[in-house]
Amino acid sequence: MSDGYSHTRESHLTIKILFFATLRDLTGHRSITQELAANSNVADLKQTLSQQFPAAAAVINTCLVAINREYADPETAIPPNAEIAFFPPVSGGAETENSPYPTIVRLTTDELDLDELLALITLPTTGAACIFSGMVRGETSREREFTTEYLEYEAYQPMAEAKMRQVVAEIRAQWPVVEGIAIVQRIGILKPGTPTVLIACSAGHRDTGVFEAARYGIDRLKQIVPIWKKEVGPQGETWVEGKYFPEAGE
């Protein structure tokens, strides 16, 4: 077991595996190479990894899997030299962007400048824009009260950017009158009060669907874009996981 790619033998295939969020902590690895029997599928791989990493077995059996940056189901066959990512539902193949309108898709460690991003999607024909910006909460209530000192955001960057572009394409398909679209996610360590994400849609008028399009954008981002956050505070630290399981190819 080592980092990096290897060759494919006649009766075996060798793949690269990436672990994110909870899986990274439980396995103690960010990436490994793994040899499997030829004709193995995702279910076979999960069984192999569960035996190899028993402390992570419960999460491995229920986590999401992406093969070459596309979601896969248990029956999906594993091709040789594949890059396979294992991760929990996100907290919270790309469509081609053919629109003449401005599109911003970005993962960044830099501070979000909302005015700058709005200016980039504003055209001479723009008369309305809807902006959603999420930020780090200092106090969270779920099963218990949690005081947050900071959040650590992590992303599977190549797939995240592809899926963000897919969200843009879905917005344009449902609301073709929307002009500019910006989807920007900040990653790294962020303290309470810090903006973490921006979804913005512009259009000629306010009644063209910009409100609904921006709401769809943030909801969809939380479903299919592989980004996770770890809450860190006096009570300890925990990865925040979602509940949505994308289907293969979604």
N, C-alpha and C positions, 0 to 999 in steps of 0.2 A: 504494500500500500504506500503510495507516494503521490506528491503533487504533480500535475501535468498530464499530458497525453501519452499514450503508448501505442504499440502496433496491434493489429488484429490478427489472431492466429486462425487457422482453418476451422477449428471446432469451438473457438471461443471468440468473444468480442470484448474489447476493452473500452471503457467509457470514463468520462470525467464527471464527478458528482460534486455539486455545490450545496452547502448547508447554510441556511439563513435563520436568523432570529433564534427561537427556542431550539431548533435542531442544531444550530452551531454550538450553543451552550451545552446541550446534552451529549453530543458526540465528541466535543472538544476539537472539532476540525472545521475549517472553512471550506476545504476542498480535499478530495481524495481521488485516486484512480481505482477502478474496480473491474475485475475480470468476471465475466459471466459466461454461461453456456450459450452457444448460438441459439437463436430463436427465442430468447428470453423476452418476457414482457414486463410491464411495470409491476404487476403483482409479484412476479418472481423476484424482481429486484428488491421490493419492499421486504419480502421474506428473508432474503439474504442479509440485508442491512439490519433487520430486527435481531437476527442471530448474532451479528457482528457487534452491534451496539445495544445490548439488552436494556440499558438504562433509558434509551430513547425509543424502545420498541412501540410503546403505546402511541407516541406522537407520530412515528413513522407510518404506522398503519392507518392513520386518519388524516395525514397531511396532504397538501397539494403537491403535484409533480408537474414539472414542465420539461419537455424534451426539445432541445434546440429552440427555447424561448416561446414554445407554444404549449398550452395546457394539454395534459394527457390523462386518459382514464386507465384503470387497472389492466385492461385488455390490450392496450397499445403496445405494439412490438417495438423493441429498442434497436435502433440501427447502429452499425459500427461507428466508433469514434464520436458518439453523441455527447453533448453537454447536457447533463440532467440536473435540474435544480429541485431540491426538497425544501418546502417551507409551509408554515401554517397559513390559514386563510388571512388575507392581507388586512392590516388595520386601516382600519379604516376600511403570429405573423401579422404585422402591422398592416393596416389599410393604407393605401397610397393617398397622399394629400394632393388633390388636383385643383383645389379651389384657388381662384385668383385673389381671394381675400387673405389678409395677414393671419398667420398661425404661429403661436409661440408655444413650444413644448420644451420644458427645461427641468432638469434636476440640478440643484445648486447648493453649495455651502455658503453662498453669499446672502447678505440681508436682502429681503424682498422690498423693492421700491414700487409701491402700488401705483403711484403717479406715473412713473416711467412705463410700467407695463400697460397701463390704460392708454397712454399716449401712443404706444406701438400698435394698438388695435383700433385706433380712432381714425376714420377716413373723412373726407369732406362731406360724404353722404350720411355720416353717423349722427344720429340725434338722440340715442339712448344707449346706455351700457348698464349691465348688471354685474356686480362684483361680489363674489363670496370669498372671504378670507378666514381661514381657521387659525387659531392661536393656541399656545400652550396654556392650559389651566393650572393654577396653583393649588386648587383643591378639587378633588374628584370623589364622587359618590357612586359606588357600584354596590358590591356586597358589603363594603365597608368604606369608611372615610380614608382617603389617601392624600397626603400632602406631597406635592411634587417639587423636588429641587431642580430637576431638569428632565427633559426627554432626550433619548438617543434615537434618532431616525436612521434606518438602514434600508437600502434598496438593492434589488437585483437590477443594476442600472441598464444594461442593454435591453432587457425585456421590459422594464418599466417604461422606458422612453417609447418603445414600440407600442405598448398598450395605451399609453397616453395619446399617441397619434390615432390609435383605434377609437378612443373615446371621442376625439375631435371629429373623425369620420362619421361616427354614429350621430353626433349632434348635427352635423351638416345634413345628414340624410333625413333627420326628423324635422329640422328647422332650417330649410334652405335659405330663408331670408336673413339669417344671422350672418353678420359680416366678419368681424375679427373674433378670434378665439385665443385665449391664453390659458394654459394649464401649467403652473409652475409649483414645484414641490421643493422645499428646503430639506436637506438632510444634515446629519451631524448632531451635535449636542446643543440643545436649545432650552433656554430658561423660561419660566413663566412670563406671560405677556408678550412673547415673541411670535410674530406671524409665521406660520409653518407652510401654508398652502394658499394658492390663489387660483380661483377659477373666474374668468371674466369673459363675457360675451357682449358684442356690440351689434347694433342694428340701426336702421333708419328711424324706427319709432319704438316706443315702449310696449306697444301691444302686438309685437311681432313674434313673441315667444322667448325673448331674452331672459325673462325671469325663470321660465320653465327649463330653458336650455342650460343655464348656469346651475340650477338645482340638479338636473340630470347629470351634469358633468362631475360634480363632487360626489354624488351617490355612486356613479359608475366607477370613478377613481377608487373609491373605498372597496369596490367589489373585485376588480380584476387587475389593478396595477400593483405589482409586488413591492410594496413599501410597508415597513413595520416600525413600531415604536416601542421602546423600553421606557417604562416609568421608573424613575429613581428618586427615592425620598427617605425620610427617617425610618419608615416602616420596612425598608428593603427595596428590592427592585423586581419588576415583573414585565414580561413582554405582553403587550396588548394585542390580542388576536381577534379577528372577525369571525363571522359565522357563515359567510357566503362561499359556496364551493362551485367555481366555474366549471362548466362542462368542457370536454375535450374540444379544442379548436376555438373556444370562445375568446 
